[in-house]
Amino acid sequence: MNFEQGMWVIGAGKMGSALAKKGRQAKMGVKLISQPDYDMTQKEEVERFFDSVNQLPSVIVNTIGMLHDAEHTPEKSLAAFKADWFYESLRVNALPVIWMAQCLSKKLSKHNEFIFIILSARVSSLSDNHLGGWYSYRASKCALNMFIKNISIEWSWRFPKTAICGYHPGTVETPLSEPFKKKVNPEKLFSPEKAAGDLLIQIQKTTPAMSGDLFDWQGERIEF
């Protein structure tokens, strides 16, 4: 696949900004989409953004995600689970991909070569869950994986030259991982620049045959 239509990166955090920089270094036209211009965790804002563009890029990468905030940390036990935090985790981690896919489906055709990558997480895997905990984050990312799978099936017959995949970048040194990085082997704690480079390699390897699956930074498929 050629990338002559460029890449849109959604989210200007450390990972999104590093990916945009890597894309520009690779001579790809890059558009970085973030607040305050557009809040892509809000359905109306997603629709407003897509209504403002006429031509789609070759690649869209959604880097938006949430694990904790000032009032909430990942739950270590059932007692810590709060429904409102779970709903907020779903709203940020899972629902935007549905809203974006709805808008994309109005603009794609069966002739479009197009890749849509969404940052997911290894902890979303049911088969790889040996520790428990992190109820809201795990469940919201698991829902995200199901959305990706469902969209991939529908797009396979509507837009056969497209691919939508989840991607686990590893543990990246960003605000999301900050409270937990002391427990991570330094060799497994990646800089945003390294993580962005790995992701760009994965994008370049992505084909429609890979659509619907979750991959890690090594290009290995993660079982759901």
Sequence and secondary structure as in RCSB ss.txt:
>XXXX:A:sequence
MNFEQGMWVIGAGKMGSALAKKGRQAKMGVKLISQPDYDMTQKEEVERFFDSVNQLPSVIVNTIGMLHDAEHTPE
KSLAAFKADWFYESLRVNALPVIWMAQCLSKKLSKHNEFIFIILSARVSSLSDNHLGGWYSYRASKCALNMFIKN
ISIEWSWRFPKTAICGYHPGTVETPLSEPFKKKVNPEKLFSPEKAAGDLLIQIQKTTPAMSGDLFDWQGERIEF
>XXXX:A:secstr
   TT EEEE  SHHHHHHHHHHHHTT  EEEE TTT  TTSHHHHHHHHHT SS  SEEEE    S  SS    
SSGGG  HHHHHHHHHHHTHHHHHHHHHHHHH  TT  EEEEEE  GGG STT  S   HHHHHHHHHHHHHHHH
HHHHHHHHSTTEEEEEEE  EESSTTTGGGGGGS GGGEE HHHHHHHHHHHHHH  GGGTT EEETTS EE  
